């Protein structure tokens, strides 16, 4: 009787280790996907920030030229 409980306990422990291992590997996969998506978002944000800086600089130059023309 005691030997049946021992084998049941061993099987339960192996099953729990299997579940914990599979959850850990699943979390690693999700983490890798999220890091990749974060990198893509950061690259896109950097490109748009550069474009915005260029547009703002161009807008400032245009306003200065218009102000000079109005003053003349």
mmCIF file of the N, C-alpha and C atoms, coordinates in Angstrom:
data_MODEL
# 
_entry.id   MODEL 
# 
loop_
_atom_site.group_PDB 
_atom_site.id 
_atom_site.type_symbol 
_atom_site.label_atom_id 
_atom_site.label_alt_id 
_atom_site.label_comp_id 
_atom_site.label_asym_id 
_atom_site.label_entity_id 
_atom_site.label_seq_id 
_atom_site.pdbx_PDB_ins_code 
_atom_site.Cartn_x 
_atom_site.Cartn_y 
_atom_site.Cartn_z 
_atom_site.occupancy 
_atom_site.B_iso_or_equiv 
_atom_site.pdbx_formal_charge 
_atom_site.auth_seq_id 
_atom_site.auth_comp_id 
_atom_site.auth_asym_id 
_atom_site.auth_atom_id 
_atom_site.pdbx_PDB_model_num 
ATOM 1   N N  . UNK A 1 1  ? 0.821  -1.190 0.000   1.00 0.00 ? 1  UNK A N  1 
ATOM 2   C CA . UNK A 1 1  ? 0.000  0.000  0.000   1.00 0.00 ? 1  UNK A CA 1 
ATOM 3   C C  . UNK A 1 1  ? 0.869  1.261  0.000   1.00 0.00 ? 1  UNK A C  1 
ATOM 4   N N  . UNK A 1 2  ? 1.895  1.251  0.846   1.00 0.00 ? 2  UNK A N  1 
ATOM 5   C CA . UNK A 1 2  ? 2.784  2.405  0.927   1.00 0.00 ? 2  UNK A CA 1 
ATOM 6   C C  . UNK A 1 2  ? 3.537  2.596  -0.387  1.00 0.00 ? 2  UNK A C  1 
ATOM 7   N N  . UNK A 1 3  ? 3.871  1.500  -1.056  1.00 0.00 ? 3  UNK A N  1 
ATOM 8   C CA . UNK A 1 3  ? 4.607  1.592  -2.313  1.00 0.00 ? 3  UNK A CA 1 
ATOM 9   C C  . UNK A 1 3  ? 3.746  2.231  -3.403  1.00 0.00 ? 3  UNK A C  1 
ATOM 10  N N  . UNK A 1 4  ? 2.443  2.016  -3.400  1.00 0.00 ? 4  UNK A N  1 
ATOM 11  C CA . UNK A 1 4  ? 1.546  2.650  -4.375  1.00 0.00 ? 4  UNK A CA 1 
ATOM 12  C C  . UNK A 1 4  ? 1.535  4.162  -4.177  1.00 0.00 ? 4  UNK A C  1 
ATOM 13  N N  . UNK A 1 5  ? 1.494  4.587  -2.911  1.00 0.00 ? 5  UNK A N  1 
ATOM 14  C CA . UNK A 1 5  ? 1.513  6.027  -2.638  1.00 0.00 ? 5  UNK A CA 1 
ATOM 15  C C  . UNK A 1 5  ? 2.850  6.644  -3.045  1.00 0.00 ? 5  UNK A C  1 
ATOM 16  N N  . UNK A 1 6  ? 3.926  5.906  -2.837  1.00 0.00 ? 6  UNK A N  1 
ATOM 17  C CA . UNK A 1 6  ? 5.246  6.396  -3.212  1.00 0.00 ? 6  UNK A CA 1 
ATOM 18  C C  . UNK A 1 6  ? 5.331  6.595  -4.728  1.00 0.00 ? 6  UNK A C  1 
ATOM 19  N N  . UNK A 1 7  ? 4.858  5.596  -5.499  1.00 0.00 ? 7  UNK A N  1 
ATOM 20  C CA . UNK A 1 7  ? 4.871  5.733  -6.958  1.00 0.00 ? 7  UNK A CA 1 
ATOM 21  C C  . UNK A 1 7  ? 3.932  6.857  -7.409  1.00 0.00 ? 7  UNK A C  1 
ATOM 22  N N  . UNK A 1 8  ? 2.810  6.984  -6.768  1.00 0.00 ? 8  UNK A N  1 
ATOM 23  C CA . UNK A 1 8  ? 1.895  8.081  -7.100  1.00 0.00 ? 8  UNK A CA 1 
ATOM 24  C C  . UNK A 1 8  ? 2.530  9.432  -6.825  1.00 0.00 ? 8  UNK A C  1 
ATOM 25  N N  . UNK A 1 9  ? 3.250  9.531  -5.700  1.00 0.00 ? 9  UNK A N  1 
ATOM 26  C CA . UNK A 1 9  ? 3.935  10.782 -5.361  1.00 0.00 ? 9  UNK A CA 1 
ATOM 27  C C  . UNK A 1 9  ? 5.029  11.100 -6.385  1.00 0.00 ? 9  UNK A C  1 
ATOM 28  N N  . UNK A 1 10 ? 5.783  10.083 -6.793  1.00 0.00 ? 10 UNK A N  1 
ATOM 29  C CA . UNK A 1 10 ? 6.846  10.292 -7.781  1.00 0.00 ? 10 UNK A CA 1 
ATOM 30  C C  . UNK A 1 10 ? 6.263  10.758 -9.113  1.00 0.00 ? 10 UNK A C  1 
ATOM 31  N N  . UNK A 1 11 ? 5.180  10.131 -9.538  1.00 0.00 ? 11 UNK A N  1 
ATOM 32  C CA . UNK A 1 11 ? 4.531  10.528 -10.793 1.00 0.00 ? 11 UNK A CA 1 
ATOM 33  C C  . UNK A 1 11 ? 3.998  11.964 -10.692 1.00 0.00 ? 11 UNK A C  1 
ATOM 34  N N  . UNK A 1 12 ? 3.424  12.305 -9.546  1.00 0.00 ? 12 UNK A N  1 
ATOM 35  C CA . UNK A 1 12 ? 2.916  13.660 -9.341  1.00 0.00 ? 12 UNK A CA 1 
ATOM 36  C C  . UNK A 1 12 ? 4.042  14.684 -9.399  1.00 0.00 ? 12 UNK A C  1 
ATOM 37  N N  . UNK A 1 13 ? 5.169  14.375 -8.770  1.00 0.00 ? 13 UNK A N  1 
ATOM 38  C CA . UNK A 1 13 ? 6.313  15.293 -8.791  1.00 0.00 ? 13 UNK A CA 1 
ATOM 39  C C  . UNK A 1 13 ? 6.816  15.485 -10.215 1.00 0.00 ? 13 UNK A C  1 
ATOM 40  N N  . UNK A 1 14 ? 6.951  14.405 -10.983 1.00 0.00 ? 14 UNK A N  1 
ATOM 41  C CA . UNK A 1 14 ? 7.387  14.530 -12.371 1.00 0.00 ? 14 UNK A CA 1 
ATOM 42  C C  . UNK A 1 14 ? 6.389  15.347 -13.199 1.00 0.00 ? 14 UNK A C  1 
ATOM 43  N N  . UNK A 1 15 ? 5.116  15.159 -12.963 1.00 0.00 ? 15 UNK A N  1 
ATOM 44  C CA . UNK A 1 15 ? 4.094  15.921 -13.689 1.00 0.00 ? 15 UNK A CA 1 
ATOM 45  C C  . UNK A 1 15 ? 4.198  17.403 -13.354 1.00 0.00 ? 15 UNK A C  1 
ATOM 46  N N  . UNK A 1 16 ? 4.398  17.727 -12.089 1.00 0.00 ? 16 UNK A N  1 
ATOM 47  C CA . UNK A 1 16 ? 4.533  19.132 -11.693 1.00 0.00 ? 16 UNK A CA 1 
ATOM 48  C C  . UNK A 1 16 ? 5.779  19.760 -12.306 1.00 0.00 ? 16 UNK A C  1 
ATOM 49  N N  . UNK A 1 17 ? 6.891  19.020 -12.303 1.00 0.00 ? 17 UNK A N  1 
ATOM 50  C CA . UNK A 1 17 ? 8.097  19.540 -12.949 1.00 0.00 ? 17 UNK A CA 1 
ATOM 51  C C  . UNK A 1 17 ? 7.867  19.784 -14.433 1.00 0.00 ? 17 UNK A C  1 
ATOM 52  N N  . UNK A 1 18 ? 7.142  18.886 -15.082 1.00 0.00 ? 18 UNK A N  1 
ATOM 53  C CA . UNK A 1 18 ? 6.832  19.067 -16.501 1.00 0.00 ? 18 UNK A CA 1 
ATOM 54  C C  . UNK A 1 18 ? 6.001  20.308 -16.746 1.00 0.00 ? 18 UNK A C  1 
ATOM 55  N N  . UNK A 1 19 ? 5.025  20.544 -15.892 1.00 0.00 ? 19 UNK A N  1 
ATOM 56  C CA . UNK A 1 19 ? 4.171  21.733 -16.047 1.00 0.00 ? 19 UNK A CA 1 
ATOM 57  C C  . UNK A 1 19 ? 4.983  22.998 -15.827 1.00 0.00 ? 19 UNK A C  1 
ATOM 58  N N  . UNK A 1 20 ? 5.798  23.025 -14.789 1.00 0.00 ? 20 UNK A N  1 
ATOM 59  C CA . UNK A 1 20 ? 6.613  24.208 -14.501 1.00 0.00 ? 20 UNK A CA 1 
ATOM 60  C C  . UNK A 1 20 ? 7.596  24.466 -15.633 1.00 0.00 ? 20 UNK A C  1 
ATOM 61  N N  . UNK A 1 21 ? 8.217  23.429 -16.149 1.00 0.00 ? 21 UNK A N  1 
ATOM 62  C CA . UNK A 1 21 ? 9.167  23.586 -17.256 1.00 0.00 ? 21 UNK A CA 1 
ATOM 63  C C  . UNK A 1 21 ? 8.481  24.121 -18.509 1.00 0.00 ? 21 UNK A C  1 
ATOM 64  N N  . UNK A 1 22 ? 7.309  23.595 -18.832 1.00 0.00 ? 22 UNK A N  1 
ATOM 65  C CA . UNK A 1 22 ? 6.614  24.054 -20.037 1.00 0.00 ? 22 UNK A CA 1 
ATOM 66  C C  . UNK A 1 22 ? 6.156  25.506 -19.887 1.00 0.00 ? 22 UNK A C  1 
ATOM 67  N N  . UNK A 1 23 ? 5.716  25.878 -18.691 1.00 0.00 ? 23 UNK A N  1 
ATOM 68  C CA . UNK A 1 23 ? 5.313  27.277 -18.473 1.00 0.00 ? 23 UNK A CA 1 
ATOM 69  C C  . UNK A 1 23 ? 6.513  28.210 -18.576 1.00 0.00 ? 23 UNK A C  1 
ATOM 70  N N  . UNK A 1 24 ? 7.653  27.771 -18.054 1.00 0.00 ? 24 UNK A N  1 
ATOM 71  C CA . UNK A 1 24 ? 8.861  28.598 -18.134 1.00 0.00 ? 24 UNK A CA 1 
ATOM 72  C C  . UNK A 1 24 ? 9.315  28.808 -19.562 1.00 0.00 ? 24 UNK A C  1 
ATOM 73  N N  . UNK A 1 25 ? 9.296  27.762 -20.371 1.00 0.00 ? 25 UNK A N  1 
ATOM 74  C CA . UNK A 1 25 ? 9.707  27.907 -21.768 1.00 0.00 ? 25 UNK A CA 1 
ATOM 75  C C  . UNK A 1 25 ? 8.691  28.746 -22.537 1.00 0.00 ? 25 UNK A C  1 
ATOM 76  N N  . UNK A 1 26 ? 7.415  28.659 -22.194 1.00 0.00 ? 26 UNK A N  1 
ATOM 77  C CA . UNK A 1 26 ? 6.389  29.477 -22.835 1.00 0.00 ? 26 UNK A CA 1 
ATOM 78  C C  . UNK A 1 26 ? 6.614  30.958 -22.511 1.00 0.00 ? 26 UNK A C  1 
ATOM 79  N N  . UNK A 1 27 ? 6.987  31.238 -21.279 1.00 0.00 ? 27 UNK A N  1 
ATOM 80  C CA . UNK A 1 27 ? 7.244  32.628 -20.881 1.00 0.00 ? 27 UNK A CA 1 
ATOM 81  C C  . UNK A 1 27 ? 8.465  33.176 -21.600 1.00 0.00 ? 27 UNK A C  1 
ATOM 82  N N  . UNK A 1 28 ? 9.491  32.341 -21.807 1.00 0.00 ? 28 UNK A N  1 
ATOM 83  C CA . UNK A 1 28 ? 10.672 32.787 -22.546 1.00 0.00 ? 28 UNK A CA 1 
ATOM 84  C C  . UNK A 1 28 ? 10.310 33.129 -23.981 1.00 0.00 ? 28 UNK A C  1 
ATOM 85  N N  . UNK A 1 29 ? 9.458  32.331 -24.591 1.00 0.00 ? 29 UNK A N  1 
ATOM 86  C CA . UNK A 1 29 ? 9.032  32.588 -25.968 1.00 0.00 ? 29 UNK A CA 1 
ATOM 87  C C  . UNK A 1 29 ? 8.247  33.890 -26.057 1.00 0.00 ? 29 UNK A C  1 
ATOM 88  N N  . UNK A 1 30 ? 7.321  34.086 -25.140 1.00 0.00 ? 30 UNK A N  1 
ATOM 89  C CA . UNK A 1 30 ? 6.533  35.327 -25.138 1.00 0.00 ? 30 UNK A CA 1 
ATOM 90  C C  . UNK A 1 30 ? 7.428  36.532 -24.904 1.00 0.00 ? 30 UNK A C  1 
ATOM 91  N N  . UNK A 1 31 ? 8.410  36.395 -24.030 1.00 0.00 ? 31 UNK A N  1 
ATOM 92  C CA . UNK A 1 31 ? 9.324  37.494 -23.743 1.00 0.00 ? 31 UNK A CA 1 
ATOM 93  C C  . UNK A 1 31 ? 10.137 37.851 -24.983 1.00 0.00 ? 31 UNK A C  1 
ATOM 94  N N  . UNK A 1 32 ? 10.593 36.841 -25.729 1.00 0.00 ? 32 UNK A N  1 
ATOM 95  C CA . UNK A 1 32 ? 11.359 37.097 -26.945 1.00 0.00 ? 32 UNK A CA 1 
ATOM 96  C C  . UNK A 1 32 ? 10.506 37.822 -27.987 1.00 0.00 ? 32 UNK A C  1 
ATOM 97  N N  . UNK A 1 33 ? 9.259  37.412 -28.125 1.00 0.00 ? 33 UNK A N  1 
ATOM 98  C CA . UNK A 1 33 ? 8.363  38.063 -29.090 1.00 0.00 ? 33 UNK A CA 1 
ATOM 99  C C  . UNK A 1 33 ? 8.108  39.515 -28.684 1.00 0.00 ? 33 UNK A C  1 
ATOM 100 N N  . UNK A 1 34 ? 7.884  39.754 -27.402 1.00 0.00 ? 34 UNK A N  1 
ATOM 101 C CA . UNK A 1 34 ? 7.636  41.119 -26.935 1.00 0.00 ? 34 UNK A CA 1 
ATOM 102 C C  . UNK A 1 34 ? 8.865  42.009 -27.113 1.00 0.00 ? 34 UNK A C  1 
ATOM 103 N N  . UNK A 1 35 ? 10.053 41.474 -26.877 1.00 0.00 ? 35 UNK A N  1 
ATOM 104 C CA . UNK A 1 35 ? 11.269 42.262 -27.092 1.00 0.00 ? 35 UNK A CA 1 
ATOM 105 C C  . UNK A 1 35 ? 11.428 42.621 -28.565 1.00 0.00 ? 35 UNK A C  1 
ATOM 106 N N  . UNK A 1 36 ? 11.134 41.679 -29.454 1.00 0.00 ? 36 UNK A N  1 
ATOM 107 C CA . UNK A 1 36 ? 11.222 41.947 -30.886 1.00 0.00 ? 36 UNK A CA 1 
ATOM 108 C C  . UNK A 1 36 ? 10.230 43.039 -31.299 1.00 0.00 ? 36 UNK A C  1 
ATOM 109 N N  . UNK A 1 37 ? 8.988  42.920 -30.816 1.00 0.00 ? 37 UNK A N  1 
ATOM 110 C CA . UNK A 1 37 ? 7.983  43.934 -31.138 1.00 0.00 ? 37 UNK A CA 1 
ATOM 111 C C  . UNK A 1 37 ? 8.379  45.291 -30.564 1.00 0.00 ? 37 UNK A C  1 
ATOM 112 N N  . UNK A 1 38 ? 8.957  45.300 -29.376 1.00 0.00 ? 38 UNK A N  1 
ATOM 113 C CA . UNK A 1 38 ? 9.390  46.547 -28.762 1.00 0.00 ? 38 UNK A CA 1 
ATOM 114 C C  . UNK A 1 38 ? 10.490 47.200 -29.595 1.00 0.00 ? 38 UNK A C  1 
ATOM 115 N N  . UNK A 1 39 ? 11.422 46.397 -30.114 1.00 0.00 ? 39 UNK A N  1 
ATOM 116 C CA . UNK A 1 39 ? 12.480 46.936 -30.963 1.00 0.00 ? 39 UNK A CA 1 
ATOM 117 C C  . UNK A 1 39 ? 11.910 47.551 -32.234 1.00 0.00 ? 39 UNK A C  1 
ATOM 118 N N  . UNK A 1 40 ? 10.938 46.880 -32.844 1.00 0.00 ? 40 UNK A N  1 
ATOM 119 C CA . UNK A 1 40 ? 10.322 47.428 -34.058 1.00 0.00 ? 40 UNK A CA 1 
ATOM 120 C C  . UNK A 1 40 ? 9.599  48.736 -33.778 1.00 0.00 ? 40 UNK A C  1 
ATOM 121 N N  . UNK A 1 41 ? 8.884  48.790 -32.678 1.00 0.00 ? 41 UNK A N  1 
ATOM 122 C CA . UNK A 1 41 ? 8.171  50.021 -32.310 1.00 0.00 ? 41 UNK A CA 1 
ATOM 123 C C  . UNK A 1 41 ? 9.160  51.146 -32.049 1.00 0.00 ? 41 UNK A C  1 
ATOM 124 N N  . UNK A 1 42 ? 10.274 50.840 -31.367 1.00 0.00 ? 42 UNK A N  1 
ATOM 125 C CA . UNK A 1 42 ? 11.282 51.857 -31.077 1.00 0.00 ? 42 UNK A CA 1 
ATOM 126 C C  . UNK A 1 42 ? 11.919 52.377 -32.351 1.00 0.00 ? 42 UNK A C  1 
ATOM 127 N N  . UNK A 1 43 ? 12.206 51.495 -33.318 1.00 0.00 ? 43 UNK A N  1 
ATOM 128 C CA . UNK A 1 43 ? 12.777 51.935 -34.590 1.00 0.00 ? 43 UNK A CA 1 
ATOM 129 C C  . UNK A 1 43 ? 11.807 52.844 -35.340 1.00 0.00 ? 43 UNK A C  1 
ATOM 130 N N  . UNK A 1 44 ? 10.546 52.459 -35.378 1.00 0.00 ? 44 UNK A N  1 
ATOM 131 C CA . UNK A 1 44 ? 9.539  53.275 -36.051 1.00 0.00 ? 44 UNK A CA 1 
ATOM 132 C C  . UNK A 1 44 ? 9.400  54.639 -35.374 1.00 0.00 ? 44 UNK A C  1 
ATOM 133 N N  . UNK A 1 45 ? 9.409  54.636 -34.061 1.00 0.00 ? 45 UNK A N  1 
ATOM 134 C CA . UNK A 1 45 ? 9.310  55.892 -33.314 1.00 0.00 ? 45 UNK A CA 1 
ATOM 135 C C  . UNK A 1 45 ? 10.499 56.793 -33.599 1.00 0.00 ? 45 UNK A C  1 
ATOM 136 N N  . UNK A 1 46 ? 11.693 56.218 -33.674 1.00 0.00 ? 46 UNK A N  1 
ATOM 137 C CA . UNK A 1 46 ? 12.882 57.015 -33.976 1.00 0.00 ? 46 UNK A CA 1 
ATOM 138 C C  . UNK A 1 46 ? 12.803 57.641 -35.356 1.00 0.00 ? 46 UNK A C  1 
ATOM 139 N N  . UNK A 1 47 ? 12.322 56.873 -36.341 1.00 0.00 ? 47 UNK A N  1 
ATOM 140 C CA . UNK A 1 47 ? 12.190 57.403 -37.703 1.00 0.00 ? 47 UNK A CA 1 
ATOM 141 C C  . UNK A 1 47 ? 11.194 58.554 -37.731 1.00 0.00 ? 47 UNK A C  1 
ATOM 142 N N  . UNK A 1 48 ? 10.062 58.376 -37.062 1.00 0.00 ? 48 UNK A N  1 
ATOM 143 C CA . UNK A 1 48 ? 9.048  59.435 -37.063 1.00 0.00 ? 48 UNK A CA 1 
ATOM 144 C C  . UNK A 1 48 ? 9.523  60.666 -36.285 1.00 0.00 ? 48 UNK A C  1 
ATOM 145 N N  . UNK A 1 49 ? 10.305 60.459 -35.246 1.00 0.00 ? 49 UNK A N  1 
ATOM 146 C CA . UNK A 1 49 ? 10.851 61.596 -34.500 1.00 0.00 ? 49 UNK A CA 1 
ATOM 147 C C  . UNK A 1 49 ? 11.800 62.403 -35.371 1.00 0.00 ? 49 UNK A C  1 
ATOM 148 N N  . UNK A 1 50 ? 12.641 61.713 -36.155 1.00 0.00 ? 50 UNK A N  1 
ATOM 149 C CA . UNK A 1 50 ? 13.546 62.419 -37.061 1.00 0.00 ? 50 UNK A CA 1 
ATOM 150 C C  . UNK A 1 50 ? 12.762 63.202 -38.110 1.00 0.00 ? 50 UNK A C  1 
ATOM 151 N N  . UNK A 1 51 ? 11.705 62.580 -38.658 1.00 0.00 ? 51 UNK A N  1 
ATOM 152 C CA . UNK A 1 51 ? 10.875 63.276 -39.651 1.00 0.00 ? 51 UNK A CA 1 
ATOM 153 C C  . UNK A 1 51 ? 10.225 64.506 -39.035 1.00 0.00 ? 51 UNK A C  1 
ATOM 154 N N  . UNK A 1 52 ? 9.743  64.380 -37.802 1.00 0.00 ? 52 UNK A N  1 
ATOM 155 C CA . UNK A 1 52 ? 9.111  65.505 -37.132 1.00 0.00 ? 52 UNK A CA 1 
ATOM 156 C C  . UNK A 1 52 ? 10.111 66.627 -36.888 1.00 0.00 ? 52 UNK A C  1 
ATOM 157 N N  . UNK A 1 53 ? 11.330 66.284 -36.499 1.00 0.00 ? 53 UNK A N  1 
ATOM 158 C CA . UNK A 1 53 ? 12.361 67.307 -36.310 1.00 0.00 ? 53 UNK A CA 1 
ATOM 159 C C  . UNK A 1 53 ? 12.640 68.052 -37.606 1.00 0.00 ? 53 UNK A C  1 
ATOM 160 N N  . UNK A 1 54 ? 12.708 67.315 -38.715 1.00 0.00 ? 54 UNK A N  1 
ATOM 161 C CA . UNK A 1 54 ? 12.950 67.944 -40.019 1.00 0.00 ? 54 UNK A CA 1 
ATOM 162 C C  . UNK A 1 54 ? 11.793 68.870 -40.373 1.00 0.00 ? 54 UNK A C  1 
ATOM 163 N N  . UNK A 1 55 ? 10.556 68.411 -40.165 1.00 0.00 ? 55 UNK A N  1 
ATOM 164 C CA . UNK A 1 55 ? 9.392  69.237 -40.497 1.00 0.00 ? 55 UNK A CA 1 
ATOM 165 C C  . UNK A 1 55 ? 9.316  70.477 -39.626 1.00 0.00 ? 55 UNK A C  1 
ATOM 166 N N  . UNK A 1 56 ? 9.613  70.335 -38.348 1.00 0.00 ? 56 UNK A N  1 
ATOM 167 C CA . UNK A 1 56 ? 9.572  71.493 -37.461 1.00 0.00 ? 56 UNK A CA 1 
ATOM 168 C C  . UNK A 1 56 ? 10.649 72.496 -37.840 1.00 0.00 ? 56 UNK A C  1 
ATOM 169 N N  . UNK A 1 57 ? 11.835 71.994 -38.195 1.00 0.00 ? 57 UNK A N  1 
ATOM 170 C CA . UNK A 1 57 ? 12.910 72.889 -38.630 1.00 0.00 ? 57 UNK A CA 1 
ATOM 171 C C  . UNK A 1 57 ? 12.522 73.614 -39.901 1.00 0.00 ? 57 UNK A C  1 
ATOM 172 N N  . UNK A 1 58 ? 11.911 72.920 -40.840 1.00 0.00 ? 58 UNK A N  1 
ATOM 173 C CA . UNK A 1 58 ? 11.478 73.536 -42.094 1.00 0.00 ? 58 UNK A CA 1 
ATOM 174 C C  . UNK A 1 58 ? 10.399 74.574 -41.822 1.00 0.00 ? 58 UNK A C  1 
ATOM 175 N N  . UNK A 1 59 ? 9.477  74.270 -40.920 1.00 0.00 ? 59 UNK A N  1 
ATOM 176 C CA . UNK A 1 59 ? 8.404  75.204 -40.597 1.00 0.00 ? 59 UNK A CA 1 
ATOM 177 C C  . UNK A 1 59 ? 8.978  76.473 -39.960 1.00 0.00 ? 59 UNK A C  1 
ATOM 178 N N  . UNK A 1 60 ? 9.960  76.328 -39.083 1.00 0.00 ? 60 UNK A N  1 
ATOM 179 C CA . UNK A 1 60 ? 10.594 77.492 -38.447 1.00 0.00 ? 60 UNK A CA 1 
ATOM 180 C C  . UNK A 1 60 ? 11.276 78.363 -39.488 1.00 0.00 ? 60 UNK A C  1 
ATOM 181 N N  . UNK A 1 61 ? 11.992 77.738 -40.434 1.00 0.00 ? 61 UNK A N  1 
ATOM 182 C CA . UNK A 1 61 ? 12.664 78.494 -41.491 1.00 0.00 ? 61 UNK A CA 1 
ATOM 183 C C  . UNK A 1 61 ? 11.654 79.223 -42.366 1.00 0.00 ? 61 UNK A C  1 
ATOM 184 N N  . UNK A 1 62 ? 10.539 78.566 -42.691 1.00 0.00 ? 62 UNK A N  1 
ATOM 185 C CA . UNK A 1 62 ? 9.510  79.210 -43.514 1.00 0.00 ? 62 UNK A CA 1 
ATOM 186 C C  . UNK A 1 62 ? 8.909  80.421 -42.803 1.00 0.00 ? 62 UNK A C  1 
ATOM 187 N N  . UNK A 1 63 ? 8.642  80.290 -41.507 1.00 0.00 ? 63 UNK A N  1 
ATOM 188 C CA . UNK A 1 63 ? 8.090  81.425 -40.758 1.00 0.00 ? 63 UNK A CA 1 
ATOM 189 C C  . UNK A 1 63 ? 9.079  82.581 -40.721 1.00 0.00 ? 63 UNK A C  1 
ATOM 190 N N  . UNK A 1 64 ? 10.338 82.292 -40.566 1.00 0.00 ? 64 UNK A N  1 
ATOM 191 C CA . UNK A 1 64 ? 11.348 83.360 -40.573 1.00 0.00 ? 64 UNK A CA 1 
ATOM 192 C C  . UNK A 1 64 ? 11.386 84.059 -41.921 1.00 0.00 ? 64 UNK A C  1 
ATOM 193 N N  . UNK A 1 65 ? 11.329 83.302 -43.019 1.00 0.00 ? 65 UNK A N  1 
ATOM 194 C CA . UNK A 1 65 ? 11.354 83.902 -44.355 1.00 0.00 ? 65 UNK A CA 1 
ATOM 195 C C  . UNK A 1 65 ? 10.119 84.765 -44.584 1.00 0.00 ? 65 UNK A C  1 
ATOM 196 N N  . UNK A 1 66 ? 8.957  84.258 -44.140 1.00 0.00 ? 66 UNK A N  1 
ATOM 197 C CA . UNK A 1 66 ? 7.718  85.033 -44.299 1.00 0.00 ? 66 UNK A CA 1 
ATOM 198 C C  . UNK A 1 66 ? 7.789  86.320 -43.472 1.00 0.00 ? 66 UNK A C  1 
ATOM 199 N N  . UNK A 1 67 ? 8.298  86.233 -42.250 1.00 0.00 ? 67 UNK A N  1 
ATOM 200 C CA . UNK A 1 67 ? 8.439  87.434 -41.409 1.00 0.00 ? 67 UNK A CA 1 
ATOM 201 C C  . UNK A 1 67 ? 9.361  88.449 -42.065 1.00 0.00 ? 67 UNK A C  1 
ATOM 202 N N  . UNK A 1 68 ? 10.457 87.977 -42.666 1.00 0.00 ? 68 UNK A N  1 
ATOM 203 C CA . UNK A 1 68 ? 11.396 88.906 -43.335 1.00 0.00 ? 68 UNK A CA 1 
ATOM 204 C C  . UNK A 1 68 ? 10.713 89.560 -44.540 1.00 0.00 ? 68 UNK A C  1 
ATOM 205 N N  . UNK A 1 69 ? 9.924  88.782 -45.294 1.00 0.00 ? 69 UNK A N  1 
ATOM 206 C CA . UNK A 1 69 ? 9.250  89.346 -46.448 1.00 0.00 ? 69 UNK A CA 1 
ATOM 207 C C  . UNK A 1 69 ? 8.193  90.373 -46.041 1.00 0.00 ? 69 UNK A C  1 
ATOM 208 N N  . UNK A 1 70 ? 7.497  90.100 -44.942 1.00 0.00 ? 70 UNK A N  1 
ATOM 209 C CA . UNK A 1 70 ? 6.478  91.031 -44.476 1.00 0.00 ? 70 UNK A CA 1 
ATOM 210 C C  . UNK A 1 70 ? 7.126  92.326 -43.995 1.00 0.00 ? 70 UNK A C  1 
ATOM 211 N N  . UNK A 1 71 ? 8.249  92.243 -43.343 1.00 0.00 ? 71 UNK A N  1 
ATOM 212 C CA . UNK A 1 71 ? 8.945  93.426 -42.812 1.00 0.00 ? 71 UNK A CA 1 
ATOM 213 C C  . UNK A 1 71 ? 9.509  94.291 -43.931 1.00 0.00 ? 71 UNK A C  1 
ATOM 214 N N  . UNK A 1 72 ? 9.805  93.696 -45.091 1.00 0.00 ? 72 UNK A N  1 
ATOM 215 C CA . UNK A 1 72 ? 10.378 94.477 -46.194 1.00 0.00 ? 72 UNK A CA 1 
ATOM 216 C C  . UNK A 1 72 ? 9.378  95.272 -46.899 1.00 0.00 ? 72 UNK A C  1 
# 
